[in-house]
Amino acid sequence: MPTSMSKTYDYIFAGSGLSGLSLLYRLLKEESLQHKDILVIDSASKNQNDRTWCFWEKEEGPFESLVCHEWKTLQFFSPQVSKEFEMQEYRYKMIQSGDFYAHVLDFVQGFKNVSFLKEEIIEIVEEGEKALVKTDKRSYTTDYVFNSTSLFHPKMTEENTLLQHFLGWYIKTKEPVFNPQVGTLMDFTLSQHHGTTFMYVLPTSPCVALVEYTLFTERILKEEEYEEALRSYIQEKLGISEYEITHTEFGVIPMSLAKFSSHLGKNKRIINIGTAGGYTKPSTGYTFQFVQKHVGQVVAQLKKDQSPVVIPSFRENMFEWYDRTLLDVLLTKSLSGQQIFSSLFKKVEPERILAFLANESNFWEEFTIRNSVPILPFAFSGIKQLLGLGKK
Ligand SMILES: Cc1cc2nc3c(=O)[nH]c(=O)nc-3n(C[C@H](O)[C@H](O)[C@H](O)COP(=O)(O)OP(=O)(O)OC[C@H]3O[C@@H](n4cnc5c(N)ncnc54)[C@H](O)[C@@H]3O)c2cc1C
């Protein structure tokens, strides 16, 4: 039976993946917060290179030194559109999670006020002005919990959620065949019989690239189906027959209309971060850049001695509505992802699409984007989501 300990931590981090470690790092960089008593609990040791994070931003980010490759030029392909575009403002960047975990954990080592525990969290509850984190071994008390476990995930079903699932292969060729300056963001010239399906191709040197077979559908596929798609794309589209697979990654990211709570409890002592807090963009699955923005806001509020609960701005709510609308169109199959992204890339300057998908576009750009996609399905889903009639 778990027993309560007398010590109260200032903050407990329930989960130390992308969002937990990003917040911890940013917090410890602040003079006024770096002496806080912190406990970090995760059931896993963060020592694996278990995912690759790609994202785009204009400025240098807090983890700039970890960016292992970046692209200024990207490509988009579909049966209707073939585009290569050089970005003026944004850079598409890649960070290996293994480098990220090592970097943050190495930095944290210098702080005696931060302790780590490898335990399974089974419950998090509020108790008056405190929160209680219960693991399989005991309970821990804190002023605030920053939770990134899935304990409070909303109910996700095939009606309200699409899965973004993918298998990526890092391949190494004998001969130099890639242009590491140019990445392929989406190649839709593939069979769409499962639903929205595309390839990423991100070359990091003339002989090395990450090729990722990605789908937005209700169910994941059998392992051999991803492998077969990758094999035939590499052979037939990239024209490469001799290569070595040096690393693989498989992932499933929820793209959901279900409402993720940003915080819980009467006294708002449980703060959800990362995917658990709704910082995975529902329409694209991208998370990295939204997590960085959110944890930056949390730290700014804590520095001012305010509650870490971040209230979304009018613009953020508006982008959430755009996301829900786009996802609703995909979920109801009014249009396919291939049709939507082809319309966008045909009619809108690609970098403005990236600004829109980063929640950084302006009203005029959003007007152009709205006018570039078929009006009826978007109007229907948009009104449905505005009136809260969609599945949650
Ligand atoms: C393979 C892969 C590739 C991805 N690529 C990209 C990308 O290119 N760009 C992008 O923006 N996003 C990407 N994502 C999506 C997203 O960025 C990641 O999933 C990201 O790790 C989410 O951060 P998080 O902190 O919410 O969760 P996580 O990083 O998964 O951290 C949650 C932590 O909680 C721990 N935990 C969970 N339950 C418990 C429990 N009960 N007790 C104790 N500990 C627990 C886990 O061990 C984990 O360490 C990818 C996801 C995957 C899986």
The ligand as an ORCA input file, in Angstrom:
! r2SCAN-3c Opt
* xyz 0 1
  C       8.445      7.906    -33.008
  C       7.853      9.290    -32.828
  C       8.277     10.330    -33.638
  C       7.749     11.611    -33.468
  N       8.177     12.611    -34.303
  C       7.721     13.862    -34.103
  C       8.211     14.931    -34.915
  O       8.994     14.730    -35.831
  N       7.786     16.188    -34.647
  C       6.905     16.458    -33.639
  O       6.587     17.623    -33.414
  N       6.379     15.453    -32.907
  C       6.772     14.174    -33.105
  N       6.267     13.166    -32.325
  C       5.163     13.472    -31.389
  C       5.630     14.065    -30.052
  O       6.562     15.082    -30.249
  C       6.252     13.041    -29.137
  O       5.360     11.984    -28.901
  C       6.698     13.642    -27.801
  O       7.583     12.752    -27.208
  C       5.527     13.962    -26.867
  O       6.038     14.526    -25.689
  P       5.371     14.261    -24.286
  O       6.240     14.867    -23.265
  O       3.948     14.612    -24.330
  O       5.382     12.656    -24.114
  P       6.620     11.712    -23.980
  O       7.834     12.276    -24.598
  O       6.161     10.376    -24.473
  O       6.870     11.642    -22.389
  C       5.959     11.033    -21.505
  C       6.795     10.337    -20.424
  O       5.919      9.827    -19.424
  C       6.374      8.558    -19.018
  N       5.216      7.853    -18.473
  C       4.050      7.574    -19.119
  N       3.186      6.968    -18.301
  C       3.820      6.855    -17.096
  C       3.433      6.332    -15.835
  N       2.209      5.815    -15.622
  N       4.322      6.373    -14.827
  C       5.546      6.933    -15.009
  N       5.963      7.441    -16.176
  C       5.115      7.413    -17.206
  C       6.940      7.937    -20.283
  O       7.895      6.922    -19.965
  C       7.576      9.142    -20.965
  O       8.920      9.289    -20.644
  C       6.760     11.865    -32.469
  C       6.325     10.795    -31.691
  C       6.846      9.522    -31.858
  C       6.322      8.402    -31.000
*
